Amino acid sequence: MSVRLRSEALFAESLKHTPGGVNSPVRAFRAVGGTPFFAASASGSRVSDVDGNSYIDYVGTWGPAILGHAAPPIVRAIQSAAERGTSFGIPHSQEVTMAQRVKSLVPSVEKVRFCNSGTEATMSAIRLARGFTGRDRIIKFDGCYHGHSDGLLVKAGSGALTLGNPDSAGVPAAVAQQTVVLPFNDPEALREVFQNQGRDIAAVILELVPANAGLYLPQPGYLELLRQLTRDHGTVLIADEVMTGFRLGPAGAQGGFGLTPDLSCFGKIIGGGLPVGAFGGRADIMDYLAPLGPVYQAGTLSGNPLAMAAGLAALEALQSTDAWSRLENLGGELEQGMVAVAKAAQIPVQFQRIGSMFCGYFTNQPVWNLADAMHSDRARFARFFHGMLDRGVYLAPSQFEAGFISTAHTSADIEATVRAAESVFASW
């Protein structure tokens, strides 16, 4: 078992100064128990803690580290940009270059605006959709997380089509009531809500691959139905690709599934590990933004030169190599190995994967939505998490988070991970 005395001391000190001792809730390990470790450094596929322990890292700062930690091209780009100025608050050339790059990779994006986080991107996209349509109501889906703005921190009521109640203290009921929450992969619920409320719905927002309740995939025909219904009712379809954008291929999940949304939201990879967000899409919708249109959105650090430089370096490295093919191969190796050792140990596991994103649920039932995910054995996952951590493998400290593979991972890393899982299962 790894010794983490310095991390424990730091966490105890942090609790005196920061709510819960962390600056983002999942980092506190509440879902799995125990005390979080504190990072000291990270390089390639590994992260090291303040106690000197090293871990194969499948969190990857929750997605941005697709080239691994401290990737040399990104480090060089940040250093060079910092020498020219860390922030301008004035237009600069790399904003234009990044906009051109995003448009060249994602055909549905005709214009794009940069901001500072995925939350800002989704919040702004929804405001824009409301301003464009003149409608107030939106649809989101169980298990899809789109940041922590008020209208998106909402869950369904007693029925699938019930207007939502706040999912966080501080969210006004009047705001929550403009959000309809549907189960993912339920075509009948989708048809029913559009039949009854279609003229009132400004936007539908969804993760094309929900990756904040673990990870599950859209069933065949579901996204096509959603696109048809939104088009028929003049509703703006917003693809949240903050996680999947540029990870599941050059055009993200929408490219892989052949979907053309009206607006898309991005983040993570386009900042190379620095804070970033973006939203873009049809020019006629985007031109409703100030200063051209009546929908206001702004940000002091939007288009920050460090983030633009880092993001451009990340995209350049991905495009100039066989990165996406390599990530697919590594993902396949991990899936094959984890399924094999679970089967050998007679442990019921649903291993879900698309490209370099994955999640394992301890259940013998297929997982297609949040209700299915909730049937998994979360106590067993917590034991598995700590068993893997003690064997030098860092997975997301929650059943309801996806894992990420980077191009810095090797087949040896994958093999070590599978062997660690085999050891954990053998100890049960």
Protein Blocks (a to p, Z undefined) as FASTA:
>chain_A
ZZffkmmmmmmmmmmmgghhiabfklnommngpjddddfbdehjbccdfkopacddfkln
oomamnoghifklmmmmmmmmmnopbfoiacfklmmmmmmmmmmmmmlmbdcddfbfklm
mmmmmmmmmmmnopabdcddehiagbjafklmccddfbfklccddfbehiafklmmmpcc
ddehilklmmmmmmmmmmmmmbdcddfbackgopadddehklmmmmmmmmmnopacdddf
klmgoklojkljmlmnopacfbdcdehjlnnopacddddddfklmmmpcfkbmcdcddfk
goiaklmmmmmmmmmmmmmmcklmmmmmmmmmmmmmmmmmmmmnopacddddehjbccdd
ddfbdcfbfklmmmpcfklmmmmmmmmmmnopacdfbfkbccdddfkbcfklmmmmmmmm
mmmmmmZZ
